[in-house]
Amino acid sequence: MKTTLFFFITLVTINLTMAQTSDHIKKTKSNYSVEETAKKILEIVKSKGLNVFTEISHSEGATKAGLELENTHLIIFGNPKVGTKLMQCDRNMGLMLPLKVLIWSEGDQTYLGHIDPSFFGENFDLDGCTEILEKIRGALNGIVGAATK
């Protein structure tokens, strides 16, 4: 029950966030399939000592609901030592964390999307956390770059 509730809250949060932050969503083409890109993300995240909290196959969920959706995969990951510091600045960051990357296919092309951490700085009270946000931005950009090239 707790896992189902966590997934539901995460999906609602992501949907609300994306509806409000389309300018802050970074979309990167991947040179690999959805599966290969997801595998690379997981390997990189784990090699950096980050926690992988869960993976969600939106495509599998759609199939179970009797619907179709091109291959779409969500990976939720992070580091509580870093995320907690952001939540100490503004507890509402708990709605945004852990970090998420969405990997999907459109025809023959695979994309990876994530929310640019600048959104956090612009929409949450993170005075005193600017340095942490920059570290997150750099790490996220590095992970995405390494997984898609």
C-alpha positions as CSV (number, residue, x, y, z in Angstrom):
1,M,0.0,0.0,0.0
2,K,2.8,2.4,0.9
3,T,4.6,1.7,-2.4
4,T,1.4,2.3,-4.4
5,L,0.8,5.5,-2.6
6,F,4.4,6.6,-3.2
7,F,4.1,5.9,-6.9
8,F,0.8,7.7,-7.1
9,I,2.1,10.8,-5.3
10,T,5.2,10.8,-7.4
11,L,3.2,10.6,-10.7
12,V,0.9,13.4,-9.6
13,T,3.8,15.5,-8.6
14,I,5.6,14.9,-11.9
15,N,2.4,15.7,-13.9
16,L,1.7,18.9,-12.0
17,T,5.4,20.0,-12.2
18,M,5.6,19.3,-16.0
19,A,2.3,21.2,-16.6
20,Q,3.8,24.3,-14.9
21,T,7.5,24.0,-15.9
22,S,7.7,23.2,-19.6
23,D,10.4,25.9,-19.9
24,H,12.4,24.1,-17.3
25,I,12.3,20.6,-18.7
26,K,15.5,19.7,-20.4
27,K,15.0,17.3,-23.3
28,T,18.1,15.5,-24.6
29,K,18.3,13.1,-27.6
30,S,19.8,9.8,-26.8
31,N,22.0,7.7,-29.1
32,Y,20.6,4.6,-27.6
33,S,17.2,2.8,-27.1
34,V,15.1,3.5,-24.1
35,E,16.3,0.3,-22.4
36,E,20.0,1.0,-23.2
37,T,19.6,4.6,-22.0
38,A,17.9,3.5,-18.8
39,K,20.6,0.9,-18.2
40,K,23.3,3.5,-18.6
41,I,21.5,5.9,-16.3
42,L,21.3,3.2,-13.6
43,E,25.0,2.3,-14.0
44,I,26.1,5.9,-13.8
45,V,23.9,6.8,-10.8
46,K,25.0,3.7,-8.9
47,S,28.7,4.3,-9.7
48,K,28.3,7.8,-8.2
49,G,27.0,6.3,-5.0
50,L,23.5,7.7,-5.5
51,N,20.4,5.7,-4.4
52,V,18.0,4.4,-7.0
53,F,14.7,4.6,-5.3
54,T,12.5,3.1,-8.0
55,E,11.9,2.6,-11.7
56,I,8.5,2.9,-13.3
57,S,7.6,1.6,-16.7
58,H,4.7,3.9,-17.8
59,S,4.3,1.7,-20.9
60,E,3.7,-1.4,-18.8
61,G,1.2,0.5,-16.7
62,A,-0.6,1.6,-19.8
63,T,-0.7,-2.0,-21.1
64,K,-2.2,-3.2,-17.8
65,A,-4.8,-0.5,-18.2
66,G,-5.6,-1.7,-21.7
67,L,-4.0,1.3,-23.3
68,E,-1.0,1.8,-25.5
69,L,2.0,4.1,-24.9
70,E,5.3,4.1,-26.6
71,N,8.2,2.9,-24.5
72,T,8.4,5.4,-21.5
73,H,10.5,4.7,-18.4
74,L,11.0,6.8,-15.3
75,I,14.0,6.5,-12.9
76,I,13.9,8.1,-9.5
77,F,17.2,8.6,-7.7
78,G,19.1,10.8,-5.4
79,N,21.2,11.3,-2.3
80,P,19.4,12.0,0.9
81,K,22.5,13.9,2.3
82,V,22.0,16.5,-0.5
83,G,18.2,16.4,-0.8
84,T,17.8,16.8,2.9
85,K,19.8,20.0,2.8
86,L,17.5,21.4,0.2
87,M,14.5,20.4,2.2
88,Q,16.0,22.2,5.3
89,C,16.0,25.4,3.2
90,D,12.4,24.8,2.0
91,R,10.5,21.8,3.1
92,N,8.3,22.0,-0.1
93,M,11.3,20.6,-2.0
94,G,10.1,17.3,-0.7
95,L,7.5,17.5,-3.5
96,M,10.3,17.6,-6.1
97,L,12.8,15.2,-4.7
98,P,14.2,12.7,-5.3
99,L,15.4,13.6,-8.8
100,K,13.7,12.0,-11.8
101,V,14.6,11.3,-15.4
102,L,12.1,10.2,-18.0
103,I,13.2,8.2,-20.9
104,W,10.9,7.7,-23.9
105,S,10.8,6.9,-27.5
106,E,9.1,8.8,-30.3
107,G,9.3,6.6,-33.3
108,D,12.9,5.7,-33.9
109,Q,14.3,8.4,-31.6
110,T,14.9,8.1,-27.8
111,Y,14.8,11.1,-25.5
112,L,15.7,11.8,-21.9
113,G,14.0,14.5,-20.0
114,H,14.5,16.1,-16.5
115,I,13.6,19.2,-14.7
116,D,16.4,21.8,-14.7
117,P,17.4,22.5,-11.1
118,S,17.1,26.3,-11.9
119,F,13.3,25.7,-11.5
120,F,13.9,24.8,-7.9
121,G,15.9,28.0,-7.3
122,E,13.2,30.1,-9.0
123,N,10.2,28.6,-7.3
124,F,11.3,27.6,-3.8
125,D,12.9,29.5,-0.9
126,L,16.4,28.2,-1.3
127,D,18.4,31.1,-0.1
128,G,21.6,29.6,1.2
129,C,21.3,26.5,-1.0
130,T,22.6,28.0,-4.3
131,E,25.8,26.1,-4.1
132,I,23.9,22.8,-3.6
133,L,21.7,23.6,-6.6
134,E,24.7,24.2,-8.8
135,K,26.2,20.9,-7.7
136,I,23.0,19.1,-8.5
137,R,22.8,20.8,-11.9
138,G,26.3,19.8,-12.7
139,A,25.8,16.2,-11.6
140,L,22.5,15.8,-13.4
141,N,23.9,17.3,-16.6
142,G,26.9,15.0,-16.4
143,I,24.7,11.9,-15.8
144,V,22.5,12.8,-18.7
145,G,25.4,13.6,-21.0
146,A,27.2,10.4,-20.3
147,A,24.0,8.3,-20.7
148,T,22.9,9.7,-24.0
149,K,26.1,10.1,-26.0
